[in-house]
């Protein structure tokens, strides 16, 4: 645990006021590009491989520019990144990130929405300031070589009714809002301006915590119209304040902000899916257009300007052989990535969507894919993760060169050439996000906690 004065111990109810944040490069042997020793020579370890009794896994720190771990007591199986005023394309260390997460604590414990600030995120000990793996390289003048290398996580909580199935953050007007799906079948919207201010001010945070302010925070708006609980939720990036939520029954409801500081929710669900809606993604460029995926194995494209019974424009039936868990809409190209229970990653070109055939299929994951997201700026790069305890980084622009025999390791010959990197060390990965303002940085959450990292590959 960080020794910072403002940090506190984990509360008995497994919610946190301030949590542990560690430099993972000082940790054990369970991170990415782990290696096994054979005859004194290190080689790449692939997930699922077997180790002899005299072999051990060791993290290759030189494969990371940054790698940290965070622990929050109760697992947070959904989170989102808060936009901040610190600038875009930041890569000068130490870095800072603002995050909102929701807990899924045991039935006997209280659940919370946690507003967090991860500060003093430093590079790994094996990486120099220019990204070269050389401990003797000088650090750039803009980085303080004498600075405390201990990362710091500070946080405040909002008491939440029931486990948080999934949450998403958006800026609307002058406020930051978080929308949360509760296991109790309701969707809540909270204004988190006060909480963001508190984690930036030690006195305000202390007052907030001592007064247990978070216990009395009420949502700005609650929708109770879903017939079952759900997981699918997304804010529209082109029409601020517009929201879509999908439930485990099959229904999708569209929310529109009104001039009274609340939302009008269309009580008529979109008609099309026949089973649980698992994920929703608004188009990054076209207002009123969204995509959804479902346990019914389909991916659907909707135009919510039409009547709910006629809003479904395009459908890819049997997009996967089993449940379609997650989708991600590319911000720069008309592409959607999908991941399913079959462990398959599919790439769909919306210009050819009616053909109902993906333009690319990758079978690398060995268990359910639970998260997938395109890089916010690089249109060919994406990341996927799942229950096989690995995050895979992909670059679709890479093509196999039959004449390239640089890799003689037979264990690597069957890997897709588009696979850039495999990150491990977390158990049952649930969600990942590229930080839109920190260059190449990924945050991920799992039953075992958070990872914050940047690899040398992206």
FIPA-723755 format. One record per residue (C-alpha): residue number from 1; residue in three letters; chain; z, y, x. Coordinates in Angstrom, 2 decimals, padded with zeros to 5 digits. Example, Ala and Ser with C-alpha at 12.3 -4.5 7.8 and 13.67 -1.06 7.14 Angstrom:
2
  num  residu  chaine       c3       c2       c1
    1     ALA       A   007.80  -004.50   012.30
    2     SER       A   007.14  -001.06   013.67
END
This chain:
458
  num  residu  chaine       c3       c2       c1
    1     UNK       A   000.00   000.00   000.00
    2     UNK       A  -000.73   003.51   001.19
    3     UNK       A   002.23   005.38   002.64
    4     UNK       A   001.16   008.67   001.07
    5     UNK       A   004.18   010.51  -000.38
    6     UNK       A   002.66   010.85  -003.81
    7     UNK       A   002.05   007.16  -004.29
    8     UNK       A   004.32   005.01  -006.43
    9     UNK       A   004.91   001.32  -006.89
   10     UNK       A   003.17  -000.73  -009.57
   11     UNK       A   005.05  -000.44  -012.84
   12     UNK       A   006.75  -003.50  -014.29
   13     UNK       A   004.34  -003.63  -017.23
   14     UNK       A   001.49  -004.15  -014.77
   15     UNK       A  -000.05  -000.77  -015.54
   16     UNK       A  -000.26   001.63  -012.64
   17     UNK       A   000.66   005.18  -011.88
   18     UNK       A  -000.65   004.98  -008.32
   19     UNK       A  -002.13   001.78  -006.96
   20     UNK       A  -002.90   000.03  -003.72
   21     UNK       A  -006.04   001.03  -001.86
   22     UNK       A  -006.79  -000.74   001.38
   23     UNK       A  -009.29  -000.62   004.17
   24     UNK       A  -010.84  -004.02   003.62
   25     UNK       A  -012.09  -004.21   007.18
   26     UNK       A  -008.45  -004.78   008.13
   27     UNK       A  -008.24  -007.64   005.63
   28     UNK       A  -008.76  -011.35   005.58
   29     UNK       A  -011.81  -013.55   005.62
   30     UNK       A  -013.21  -013.15   002.14
   31     UNK       A  -015.82  -010.42   002.34
   32     UNK       A  -019.59  -010.33   002.68
   33     UNK       A  -021.94  -011.87   005.16
   34     UNK       A  -019.16  -014.18   006.18
   35     UNK       A  -019.96  -016.40   009.09
   36     UNK       A  -019.13  -019.92   010.08
   37     UNK       A  -018.71  -020.95   013.68
   38     UNK       A  -020.69  -023.87   014.97
   39     UNK       A  -020.58  -024.79   018.66
   40     UNK       A  -019.24  -021.32   019.35
   41     UNK       A  -022.22  -019.61   017.70
   42     UNK       A  -021.84  -017.64   014.48
   43     UNK       A  -024.30  -018.18   011.66
   44     UNK       A  -024.76  -016.77   008.20
   45     UNK       A  -022.72  -018.42   005.47
   46     UNK       A  -024.39  -018.77   002.08
   47     UNK       A  -022.38  -018.96  -001.17
   48     UNK       A  -021.71  -022.54  -002.17
   49     UNK       A  -021.95  -023.84   001.37
   50     UNK       A  -019.41  -026.34   002.68
   51     UNK       A  -017.22  -025.82   005.69
   52     UNK       A  -015.87  -028.39   008.07
   53     UNK       A  -012.14  -028.57   008.73
   54     UNK       A  -012.59  -026.75   012.03
   55     UNK       A  -014.73  -023.94   010.60
   56     UNK       A  -013.58  -020.63   009.15
   57     UNK       A  -015.13  -017.69   007.35
   58     UNK       A  -015.01  -014.31   009.06
   59     UNK       A  -016.22  -011.02   007.62
   60     UNK       A  -019.00  -009.42   009.65
   61     UNK       A  -017.77  -005.83   009.66
   62     UNK       A  -020.92  -004.63   011.40
   63     UNK       A  -022.83  -005.35   008.16
   64     UNK       A  -020.88  -002.59   006.38
   65     UNK       A  -020.82   001.13   006.81
   66     UNK       A  -017.77   001.22   004.53
   67     UNK       A  -015.61  -001.44   002.88
   68     UNK       A  -012.36  -000.92   000.94
   69     UNK       A  -010.28  -002.80  -001.62
   70     UNK       A  -008.14  -001.48  -004.48
   71     UNK       A  -005.60  -003.26  -006.67
   72     UNK       A  -004.40  -002.03  -010.06
   73     UNK       A  -001.91  -004.63  -011.24
   74     UNK       A  -003.52  -005.76  -014.48
   75     UNK       A  -007.24  -006.52  -014.02
   76     UNK       A  -009.71  -003.81  -014.97
   77     UNK       A  -012.84  -005.59  -016.10
   78     UNK       A  -014.77  -002.43  -016.98
   79     UNK       A  -014.97   000.98  -015.34
   80     UNK       A  -017.25   003.96  -014.93
   81     UNK       A  -017.78   006.69  -012.36
   82     UNK       A  -016.95   010.30  -013.19
   83     UNK       A  -019.37   012.97  -011.99
   84     UNK       A  -017.67   015.49  -009.72
   85     UNK       A  -018.44   018.95  -008.27
   86     UNK       A  -018.32   017.80  -004.63
   87     UNK       A  -022.09   017.57  -004.22
   88     UNK       A  -024.89   015.01  -004.29
   89     UNK       A  -026.09   012.57  -001.63
   90     UNK       A  -022.75   012.72   000.17
   91     UNK       A  -022.42   010.47   003.21
   92     UNK       A  -020.10   012.39   005.56
   93     UNK       A  -016.82   010.55   005.88
   94     UNK       A  -014.19   010.51   004.52
   95     UNK       A  -015.56   010.19   000.99
   96     UNK       A  -013.97   010.75  -002.42
   97     UNK       A  -014.75   009.10  -005.77
   98     UNK       A  -013.39   009.63  -009.29
   99     UNK       A  -013.24   006.56  -011.52
  100     UNK       A  -012.07   005.65  -015.02
  101     UNK       A  -011.13   002.03  -015.72
  102     UNK       A  -009.63   000.04  -018.58
  103     UNK       A  -007.08  -002.74  -018.25
  104     UNK       A  -007.04  -006.21  -019.77
  105     UNK       A  -003.38  -007.02  -019.39
  106     UNK       A  -001.54  -010.04  -020.79
  107     UNK       A  -000.59  -009.90  -024.45
  108     UNK       A   003.00  -008.97  -023.64
  109     UNK       A   001.98  -005.91  -021.60
  110     UNK       A   000.69  -002.47  -022.48
  111     UNK       A  -002.95  -001.67  -021.78
  112     UNK       A  -004.25   001.59  -020.40
  113     UNK       A  -007.22   003.72  -019.59
  114     UNK       A  -006.67   004.64  -015.93
  115     UNK       A  -008.11   007.82  -014.46
  116     UNK       A  -008.28   007.39  -010.67
  117     UNK       A  -009.14   009.33  -007.56
  118     UNK       A  -010.11   007.31  -004.49
  119     UNK       A  -009.79   009.60  -001.48
  120     UNK       A  -010.02   009.36   002.30
  121     UNK       A  -012.56   006.54   002.11
  122     UNK       A  -013.41   006.03   005.78
  123     UNK       A  -016.11   004.06   007.55
  124     UNK       A  -015.43   000.59   008.86
  125     UNK       A  -014.10   000.26   012.39
  126     UNK       A  -017.32  -001.44   013.50
  127     UNK       A  -019.61   001.42   012.43
  128     UNK       A  -020.25   004.62   014.37
  129     UNK       A  -021.08   007.90   012.67
  130     UNK       A  -024.85   007.30   012.91
  131     UNK       A  -024.51   003.88   011.29
  132     UNK       A  -024.97   001.93   014.49
  133     UNK       A  -022.67  -001.02   015.09
  134     UNK       A  -021.08   000.17   018.29
  135     UNK       A  -017.41   000.91   018.75
  136     UNK       A  -018.17   003.14   021.74
  137     UNK       A  -020.41   005.55   019.82
  138     UNK       A  -019.01   009.03   019.31
  139     UNK       A  -018.13   010.17   015.82
  140     UNK       A  -020.03   013.23   014.59
  141     UNK       A  -018.38   016.64   014.90
  142     UNK       A  -018.11   016.85   011.11
  143     UNK       A  -015.76   013.87   011.03
  144     UNK       A  -012.18   014.05   012.28
  145     UNK       A  -011.57   011.24   014.74
  146     UNK       A  -007.81   011.85   014.55
  147     UNK       A  -007.70   011.74   010.79
  148     UNK       A  -005.41   009.23   009.12
  149     UNK       A  -007.59   006.22   008.33
  150     UNK       A  -005.47   005.15   005.35
  151     UNK       A  -007.39   005.48   002.07
  152     UNK       A  -005.46   006.93  -000.86
  153     UNK       A  -005.68   006.07  -004.55
  154     UNK       A  -003.94   008.31  -007.07
  155     UNK       A  -004.04   007.84  -010.82
  156     UNK       A  -002.68   008.67  -014.25
  157     UNK       A  -002.83   006.60  -017.40
  158     UNK       A  -003.58   006.87  -021.09
  159     UNK       A  -001.89   004.24  -023.25
  160     UNK       A  -004.64   002.25  -024.98
  161     UNK       A  -004.35   000.13  -028.15
  162     UNK       A  -005.34  -003.37  -027.06
  163     UNK       A  -007.36  -004.58  -024.08
  164     UNK       A  -010.29  -002.42  -023.00
  165     UNK       A  -013.41  -004.53  -023.42
  166     UNK       A  -015.70  -001.92  -021.89
  167     UNK       A  -015.77   001.83  -021.36
  168     UNK       A  -018.25   004.52  -020.41
  169     UNK       A  -017.85   008.18  -019.31
  170     UNK       A  -020.03   011.20  -020.09
  171     UNK       A  -019.97   014.97  -019.67
  172     UNK       A  -020.35   016.77  -022.98
  173     UNK       A  -020.01   020.53  -023.15
  174     UNK       A  -017.29   021.53  -020.71
  175     UNK       A  -015.42   018.25  -021.00
  176     UNK       A  -015.47   014.74  -019.63
  177     UNK       A  -015.16   012.06  -022.29
  178     UNK       A  -014.52   008.35  -022.04
  179     UNK       A  -015.52   006.02  -024.88
  180     UNK       A  -013.64   002.71  -024.96
  181     UNK       A  -014.25  -000.52  -026.86
  182     UNK       A  -010.92  -002.07  -027.88
  183     UNK       A  -010.35  -005.76  -028.48
  184     UNK       A  -008.89  -004.62  -031.81
  185     UNK       A  -012.40  -003.81  -033.06
  186     UNK       A  -012.23  -000.03  -032.75
  187     UNK       A  -014.07   002.42  -030.49
  188     UNK       A  -012.07   005.41  -029.21
  189     UNK       A  -013.19   008.62  -027.51
  190     UNK       A  -010.78   010.47  -025.21
  191     UNK       A  -011.11   013.86  -023.54
  192     UNK       A  -009.93   013.25  -019.96
  193     UNK       A  -010.00   016.81  -018.60
  194     UNK       A  -006.19   016.92  -018.41
  195     UNK       A  -006.02   013.62  -016.55
  196     UNK       A  -008.70   014.65  -014.05
  197     UNK       A  -006.80   017.88  -013.37
  198     UNK       A  -003.57   015.94  -012.86
  199     UNK       A  -004.96   013.60  -010.20
  200     UNK       A  -006.15   016.64  -008.24
  201     UNK       A  -002.72   018.32  -008.30
  202     UNK       A   000.34   016.44  -007.05
  203     UNK       A   002.80   018.55  -009.07
  204     UNK       A   000.82   018.19  -012.28
  205     UNK       A   000.50   014.46  -011.69
  206     UNK       A   004.25   014.08  -011.08
  207     UNK       A   005.01   015.96  -014.29
  208     UNK       A   002.46   013.87  -016.21
  209     UNK       A   004.02   010.65  -014.93
  210     UNK       A   007.68   011.64  -015.32
  211     UNK       A   007.13   012.85  -018.89
  212     UNK       A   005.08   009.75  -019.70
  213     UNK       A   002.45   012.06  -021.09
  214     UNK       A  -000.10   009.26  -021.22
  215     UNK       A   001.95   007.39  -023.84
  216     UNK       A   001.35   010.16  -026.35
  217     UNK       A  -002.33   010.87  -025.77
  218     UNK       A  -004.35   010.34  -028.92
  219     UNK       A  -008.11   009.79  -029.02
  220     UNK       A  -010.24   012.71  -030.10
  221     UNK       A  -012.15   010.36  -032.38
  222     UNK       A  -011.94   006.72  -033.50
  223     UNK       A  -014.55   004.62  -035.29
  224     UNK       A  -013.28   001.63  -037.25
  225     UNK       A  -016.54   000.68  -038.94
  226     UNK       A  -017.47  -002.29  -036.77
  227     UNK       A  -016.76  -005.64  -038.44
  228     UNK       A  -015.81  -007.29  -035.14
  229     UNK       A  -014.82  -006.25  -031.64
  230     UNK       A  -017.60  -005.66  -029.13
  231     UNK       A  -018.64  -004.93  -025.57
  232     UNK       A  -021.91  -003.01  -025.80
  233     UNK       A  -021.54   000.76  -025.37
  234     UNK       A  -023.55   003.53  -023.73
  235     UNK       A  -023.81   007.33  -023.78
  236     UNK       A  -027.28   008.82  -024.14
  237     UNK       A  -028.28   010.72  -020.96
  238     UNK       A  -030.93   012.87  -022.66
  239     UNK       A  -028.93   013.97  -025.73
  240     UNK       A  -025.40   014.75  -024.62
  241     UNK       A  -022.67   013.41  -026.85
  242     UNK       A  -024.88   010.79  -028.47
  243     UNK       A  -023.47   007.26  -028.28
  244     UNK       A  -024.46   003.72  -029.25
  245     UNK       A  -022.03   000.83  -029.77
  246     UNK       A  -022.75  -002.83  -030.45
  247     UNK       A  -020.38  -005.57  -031.61
  248     UNK       A  -019.96  -009.33  -031.53
  249     UNK       A  -021.18  -009.65  -035.10
  250     UNK       A  -024.72  -008.34  -034.30
  251     UNK       A  -024.45  -004.70  -035.37
  252     UNK       A  -025.40  -001.55  -033.44
  253     UNK       A  -024.19   001.84  -034.66
  254     UNK       A  -025.53   005.22  -033.54
  255     UNK       A  -023.14   008.15  -033.03
  256     UNK       A  -024.18   011.80  -033.10
  257     UNK       A  -021.88   014.73  -032.24
  258     UNK       A  -021.30   017.35  -034.90
  259     UNK       A  -020.31   021.02  -034.71
  260     UNK       A  -016.69   020.21  -035.58
  261     UNK       A  -015.91   018.55  -032.27
  262     UNK       A  -016.21   015.07  -033.73
  263     UNK       A  -018.95   012.51  -034.32
  264     UNK       A  -021.01   011.36  -037.26
  265     UNK       A  -021.50   007.60  -037.04
  266     UNK       A  -024.32   006.05  -039.03
  267     UNK       A  -022.60   003.38  -041.12
  268     UNK       A  -025.91   001.51  -041.41
  269     UNK       A  -026.31  -000.78  -038.37
  270     UNK       A  -029.65  -001.29  -036.67
  271     UNK       A  -031.30  -004.42  -038.07
  272     UNK       A  -032.73  -007.04  -035.70
  273     UNK       A  -030.27  -009.04  -033.63
  274     UNK       A  -028.92  -012.26  -035.13
  275     UNK       A  -025.90  -012.71  -032.84
  276     UNK       A  -023.49  -010.77  -030.63
  277     UNK       A  -024.88  -007.64  -028.95
  278     UNK       A  -023.80  -007.90  -025.31
  279     UNK       A  -025.14  -004.69  -023.74
  280     UNK       A  -026.87  -001.43  -024.62
  281     UNK       A  -028.85   000.96  -022.41
  282     UNK       A  -030.36   004.26  -023.49
  283     UNK       A  -033.69   005.24  -022.00
  284     UNK       A  -033.10   007.62  -019.08
  285     UNK       A  -036.08   009.73  -020.10
  286     UNK       A  -036.89   009.31  -023.80
  287     UNK       A  -034.50   010.71  -026.36
  288     UNK       A  -033.55   008.38  -029.23
  289     UNK       A  -034.87   005.25  -027.48
  290     UNK       A  -032.51   002.49  -026.40
  291     UNK       A  -032.56  -001.15  -025.35
  292     UNK       A  -030.15  -003.94  -026.24
  293     UNK       A  -029.60  -007.58  -025.35
  294     UNK       A  -027.86  -010.34  -027.21
  295     UNK       A  -026.46  -013.85  -027.39
  296     UNK       A  -029.55  -014.53  -029.54
  297     UNK       A  -031.45  -014.57  -026.17
  298     UNK       A  -033.54  -011.50  -027.02
  299     UNK       A  -034.03  -008.01  -025.61
  300     UNK       A  -034.97  -005.33  -028.11
  301     UNK       A  -036.26  -001.76  -027.81
  302     UNK       A  -035.26   000.66  -030.56
  303     UNK       A  -036.22   004.12  -031.77
  304     UNK       A  -033.17   005.34  -033.65
  305     UNK       A  -035.08   008.15  -035.36
  306     UNK       A  -036.44   005.49  -037.73
  307     UNK       A  -034.48   003.92  -040.55
  308     UNK       A  -032.14   001.21  -039.25
  309     UNK       A  -034.22  -001.57  -040.79
  310     UNK       A  -037.37  -000.30  -039.06
  311     UNK       A  -035.95   000.99  -035.79
  312     UNK       A  -036.78  -002.09  -033.67
  313     UNK       A  -040.09  -001.32  -031.92
  314     UNK       A  -040.42  -004.16  -029.41
  315     UNK       A  -038.78  -007.54  -028.98
  316     UNK       A  -038.77  -010.10  -026.19
  317     UNK       A  -037.56  -013.28  -027.88
  318     UNK       A  -036.13  -015.98  -025.61
  319     UNK       A  -035.93  -013.52  -022.75
  320     UNK       A  -033.51  -015.98  -021.12
  321     UNK       A  -032.72  -019.62  -021.73
  322     UNK       A  -029.23  -018.65  -022.91
  323     UNK       A  -027.16  -015.54  -023.68
  324     UNK       A  -028.54  -012.30  -022.26
  325     UNK       A  -025.40  -010.60  -020.93
  326     UNK       A  -026.51  -007.37  -019.29
  327     UNK       A  -029.48  -005.03  -018.94
  328     UNK       A  -030.24  -001.97  -016.81
  329     UNK       A  -032.97   000.62  -017.40
  330     UNK       A  -034.66   001.93  -014.25
  331     UNK       A  -034.33   005.72  -014.02
  332     UNK       A  -037.67   006.26  -012.30
  333     UNK       A  -040.01   003.49  -013.49
  334     UNK       A  -040.59   001.81  -016.90
  335     UNK       A  -038.63  -001.27  -015.85
  336     UNK       A  -035.64  -003.08  -017.32
  337     UNK       A  -033.60  -005.68  -015.43
  338     UNK       A  -031.70  -008.36  -017.34
  339     UNK       A  -029.15  -011.00  -016.39
  340     UNK       A  -027.99  -013.97  -018.40
  341     UNK       A  -025.68  -016.92  -018.66
  342     UNK       A  -028.47  -018.95  -017.05
  343     UNK       A  -027.87  -017.11  -013.76
  344     UNK       A  -031.41  -015.74  -013.84
  345     UNK       A  -032.34  -012.15  -013.03
  346     UNK       A  -035.45  -010.97  -014.89
  347     UNK       A  -037.52  -007.80  -014.39
  348     UNK       A  -039.43  -006.47  -017.40
  349     UNK       A  -042.24  -003.90  -017.33
  350     UNK       A  -042.17  -001.96  -020.60
  351     UNK       A  -045.90  -001.37  -020.32
  352     UNK       A  -046.32  -005.13  -020.65
  353     UNK       A  -043.29  -005.84  -022.82
  354     UNK       A  -045.33  -007.15  -025.73
  355     UNK       A  -046.51  -010.01  -023.52
  356     UNK       A  -042.87  -011.20  -023.59
  357     UNK       A  -043.25  -012.28  -019.97
  358     UNK       A  -041.15  -010.80  -017.15
  359     UNK       A  -042.99  -009.43  -014.13
  360     UNK       A  -040.44  -011.02  -011.79
  361     UNK       A  -037.83  -013.78  -012.02
  362     UNK       A  -035.11  -014.51  -009.46
  363     UNK       A  -032.86  -017.57  -009.58
  364     UNK       A  -030.30  -016.95  -006.87
  365     UNK       A  -026.98  -016.69  -008.72
  366     UNK       A  -025.29  -020.02  -009.40
  367     UNK       A  -023.28  -018.89  -012.44
  368     UNK       A  -023.39  -016.32  -015.23
  369     UNK       A  -024.74  -012.89  -014.29
  370     UNK       A  -022.23  -010.38  -015.66
  371     UNK       A  -023.51  -007.10  -014.22
  372     UNK       A  -026.76  -005.58  -013.05
  373     UNK       A  -027.72  -002.02  -012.17
  374     UNK       A  -030.70  -000.25  -010.63
  375     UNK       A  -030.16   002.14  -007.73
  376     UNK       A  -029.97   005.67  -009.17
  377     UNK       A  -032.76   007.01  -006.95
  378     UNK       A  -034.58   004.12  -005.25
  379     UNK       A  -036.77   002.61  -007.95
  380     UNK       A  -037.22  -000.77  -006.24
  381     UNK       A  -033.57  -001.45  -005.38
  382     UNK       A  -030.98  -003.02  -007.67
  383     UNK       A  -027.73  -004.96  -007.51
  384     UNK       A  -026.53  -007.93  -009.53
  385     UNK       A  -023.21  -009.76  -009.70
  386     UNK       A  -021.50  -012.52  -011.60
  387     UNK       A  -019.12  -015.38  -012.00
  388     UNK       A  -020.34  -016.99  -008.77
  389     UNK       A  -018.22  -014.37  -006.95
  390     UNK       A  -021.12  -012.61  -005.26
  391     UNK       A  -023.00  -009.34  -005.49
  392     UNK       A  -026.64  -009.51  -004.49
  393     UNK       A  -028.64  -006.48  -003.35
  394     UNK       A  -032.38  -006.65  -004.01
  395     UNK       A  -035.44  -004.68  -002.91
  396     UNK       A  -038.45  -005.57  -005.04
  397     UNK       A  -040.85  -003.83  -002.66
  398     UNK       A  -040.32  -006.54  -000.03
  399     UNK       A  -042.96  -009.24   000.15
  400     UNK       A  -042.83  -012.50   002.04
  401     UNK       A  -044.69  -012.53   005.32
  402     UNK       A  -045.90  -016.07   005.97
  403     UNK       A  -046.35  -015.24   009.62
  404     UNK       A  -042.78  -014.08   010.10
  405     UNK       A  -040.73  -016.86   011.66
  406     UNK       A  -037.92  -014.60   012.83
  407     UNK       A  -035.41  -016.56   010.80
  408     UNK       A  -035.27  -020.10   012.12
  409     UNK       A  -032.12  -020.98   010.19
  410     UNK       A  -033.16  -023.64   007.64
  411     UNK       A  -030.38  -022.45   005.33
  412     UNK       A  -032.22  -019.15   004.86
  413     UNK       A  -035.74  -020.39   004.26
  414     UNK       A  -035.33  -020.75   000.48
  415     UNK       A  -033.84  -017.29  -000.06
  416     UNK       A  -036.08  -014.84  -001.93
  417     UNK       A  -037.54  -012.28   000.51
  418     UNK       A  -036.42  -009.53  -001.88
  419     UNK       A  -032.76  -010.48  -001.35
  420     UNK       A  -031.33  -007.90   001.06
  421     UNK       A  -027.63  -008.64   001.16
  422     UNK       A  -024.91  -010.87  -000.29
  423     UNK       A  -021.45  -009.36  -000.74
  424     UNK       A  -018.47  -011.64  -001.38
  425     UNK       A  -014.70  -011.46  -001.46
  426     UNK       A  -014.01  -010.86  -005.16
  427     UNK       A  -013.17  -013.43  -007.80
  428     UNK       A  -015.06  -013.40  -011.12
  429     UNK       A  -017.01  -010.17  -010.70
  430     UNK       A  -017.37  -008.32  -013.98
  431     UNK       A  -019.00  -004.95  -013.34
  432     UNK       A  -020.63  -002.90  -010.60
  433     UNK       A  -021.96   000.64  -010.41
  434     UNK       A  -023.86   002.55  -007.77
  435     UNK       A  -022.12   005.86  -007.19
  436     UNK       A  -024.76   008.46  -008.15
  437     UNK       A  -023.40   011.05  -005.69
  438     UNK       A  -022.35   008.89  -002.72
  439     UNK       A  -025.36   007.63  -000.82
  440     UNK       A  -025.67   003.85  -000.96
  441     UNK       A  -022.10   003.30  -002.21
  442     UNK       A  -021.30   000.54  -004.72
  443     UNK       A  -018.05   000.12  -006.63
  444     UNK       A  -017.30  -003.23  -008.25
  445     UNK       A  -014.45  -004.70  -010.26
  446     UNK       A  -013.31  -008.28  -010.74
  447     UNK       A  -010.21  -010.27  -011.67
  448     UNK       A  -009.11  -009.83  -008.06
  449     UNK       A  -009.44  -006.02  -008.02
  450     UNK       A  -011.90  -003.33  -006.93
  451     UNK       A  -014.22  -003.16  -003.93
  452     UNK       A  -015.82   000.07  -002.66
  453     UNK       A  -018.51  -000.49  -000.09
  454     UNK       A  -021.74   000.58   001.51
  455     UNK       A  -023.85  -001.90   003.44
  456     UNK       A  -026.27  -001.31   006.30
  457     UNK       A  -029.07  -002.57   004.04
  458     UNK       A  -029.24   000.41   001.65
END
